[in-house]
Every structure is written in C-alpha cells, then in structure tokens.
Amino acid sequence: MRGPDIRYFICALDKIHLGIPAERTERIIPVTRVQTAVSETENREKFISLPVLFQLTDISAPHGVVLKNSPADTQKTVLLAPRVEIDLEIPDENIHRLPESLAGSYRYFTGACFDGQKVILILDPEKITGAFDD
C-alpha cells in the first residue's frame, strides 16, 4: 500500500541534503543576517543557523525558512539555510527510519530518503526547535 506523498523543501548543506517538511513551513524569505551562533533570538524571532549547527565552514545562509507556530509558541522560528534548491514530493514509504545508534549525531532527523546519488535527511522541526527553546 502506498503512503501519501509529502512535499519537502530541499536544502544543500555542503555534502548534506536536508528535507524540511513543507506542511510545517509558513514561508521562505530572503535574509541578510550573518549568524555565528547556532541559535539567536531577536524581536520575538528565534533564528537557528543550519550551517553553524552542522559545523560548516561556509556559514552564509541567504534563505530563511519560517516555521509555522503552534498555538503555544510566543515567537517565530526561522531556520537559516544556505540554499533552498527545490521542493520535492517524497512518498512516505521512501523515507527510512534512522538506526537508533545514530540518534546522537542525527537527533534532529526523522529519517532519510535515497534520491539517486544523494541522501536526503528529513528534518524534524519539533526536535530542532525544542532543542533550542529558551
């Protein structure tokens, strides 16, 4: 039985490709903010830099992926990403759970999808925002 196709925004981080669920995304915005810390708060917005989080040398992030708020959230969360390459529909059955032995290094992901020559790690917005709650 085939599961539903879910749309993801695919971001390239060096050799890593991240899939951010489109259903959890409010909008994508251009940003000029340079951020050297993983998480910063300003004007009721929390900015999480994905390049800094994954310890990349190039920390430029011209796109901001604004996540949808839950009713309890008092501030917006913006994921700073180097580039949103495409949006892609991935069938649910093509996403594979990560082994529990990878939980430490890959704690912000729900699974992985193999798309030709690249692996797309599926980001869990709740895990990443929860990790940096003040």
C-alpha positions as CSV (number, residue, x, y, z in Angstrom):
1,M,0.0,0.0,0.0
2,R,1.4,3.3,-1.0
3,G,1.6,6.1,1.6
4,P,0.9,9.8,0.8
5,D,3.5,12.0,-1.0
6,I,4.7,14.7,1.3
7,R,6.3,17.8,0.0
8,Y,9.7,18.9,1.3
9,F,12.0,21.9,0.7
10,I,15.4,20.5,-0.1
11,C,18.4,22.5,1.1
12,A,22.0,21.7,0.2
13,L,24.5,22.0,3.1
14,D,27.9,21.1,1.7
15,K,27.5,17.3,1.1
16,I,24.4,17.0,3.2
17,H,20.9,17.5,1.7
18,L,18.1,18.4,4.2
19,G,14.4,17.9,3.6
20,I,12.2,20.4,5.5
21,P,8.5,19.4,5.6
22,A,6.6,22.0,3.6
23,E,3.5,21.4,5.8
24,R,5.4,22.9,8.7
25,T,6.7,25.8,6.7
26,E,4.9,29.2,6.7
27,R,7.1,30.8,4.0
28,I,10.6,31.2,2.7
29,I,12.2,34.6,3.0
30,P,15.5,36.1,1.8
31,V,17.8,37.0,4.7
32,T,21.0,39.1,5.0
33,R,21.7,38.1,8.6
34,V,25.1,36.5,9.3
35,Q,24.9,34.3,12.4
36,T,27.9,32.6,14.0
37,A,26.0,31.0,16.9
38,V,23.6,28.2,16.3
39,S,20.6,29.9,17.9
40,E,19.9,33.6,18.4
41,T,16.8,35.5,19.4
42,E,15.8,38.9,18.2
43,N,12.4,40.8,18.2
44,R,10.3,37.7,19.2
45,E,12.0,35.6,16.5
46,K,14.4,32.7,17.0
47,F,17.0,32.1,14.3
48,I,18.6,28.7,14.0
49,S,21.5,28.6,11.6
50,L,21.7,25.2,9.9
51,P,25.3,25.7,8.6
52,V,26.5,26.6,12.1
53,L,24.6,23.7,13.6
54,F,26.3,21.3,11.3
55,Q,29.7,22.9,11.8
56,L,30.2,24.0,8.2
57,T,33.0,26.5,7.3
58,D,30.7,28.5,4.9
59,I,28.0,29.9,7.2
60,S,26.3,32.0,4.6
61,A,22.5,31.4,4.6
62,P,20.6,33.6,2.2
63,H,17.3,31.8,2.8
64,G,15.1,31.8,5.9
65,V,12.6,29.0,6.3
66,V,9.9,30.4,8.6
67,L,8.2,27.5,10.5
68,K,4.5,27.6,11.4
69,N,3.8,28.4,15.0
70,S,1.9,26.2,17.3
71,P,-0.7,28.0,19.5
72,A,1.7,27.8,22.5
73,D,4.6,29.5,20.6
74,T,5.3,33.1,21.5
75,Q,8.0,33.6,18.9
76,K,8.6,32.7,15.3
77,T,11.3,30.2,14.4
78,V,13.4,30.9,11.3
79,L,15.8,28.2,10.0
80,L,18.7,29.9,8.2
81,A,19.6,27.8,5.2
82,P,22.3,28.2,2.5
83,R,20.1,27.5,-0.4
84,V,16.7,26.0,-1.0
85,E,17.3,24.1,-4.2
86,I,13.9,22.6,-5.0
87,D,10.7,21.4,-3.4
88,L,10.2,17.7,-3.9
89,E,7.3,15.3,-3.2
90,I,8.6,12.2,-1.5
91,P,6.3,9.2,-0.9
92,D,6.2,8.2,2.8
93,E,7.3,4.7,2.1
94,N,10.6,6.0,0.6
95,I,11.6,7.6,3.9
96,H,13.6,5.1,6.0
97,R,14.0,5.4,9.8
98,L,17.5,6.0,11.0
99,P,19.1,3.4,13.2
100,E,18.9,4.2,16.9
101,S,22.7,4.0,17.1
102,L,22.8,7.3,15.1
103,A,20.4,9.1,17.5
104,G,23.1,11.3,18.9
105,S,24.6,12.7,15.7
106,Y,21.3,12.7,13.8
107,R,18.9,13.6,16.6
108,Y,17.2,16.4,14.6
109,F,16.0,14.0,11.8
110,T,13.1,11.6,11.4
111,G,14.6,9.6,8.6
112,A,16.4,9.5,5.3
113,C,15.5,9.2,1.7
114,F,17.8,8.0,-1.1
115,D,17.3,10.0,-4.2
116,G,19.6,8.7,-6.9
117,Q,23.2,9.7,-5.9
118,K,22.3,11.7,-2.9
119,V,20.9,11.1,0.6
120,I,18.2,13.5,1.9
121,L,18.0,13.7,5.7
122,I,14.4,14.6,6.8
123,L,14.4,17.3,9.4
124,D,12.1,17.2,12.3
125,P,11.1,20.8,13.1
126,E,9.8,19.9,16.6
127,K,13.1,18.3,17.6
128,I,15.2,21.2,16.3
129,T,13.1,24.0,17.8
130,G,12.7,22.1,21.1
131,A,16.5,21.7,21.4
132,F,16.9,25.5,21.3
133,D,14.0,26.6,23.4
134,D,15.0,29.3,25.9
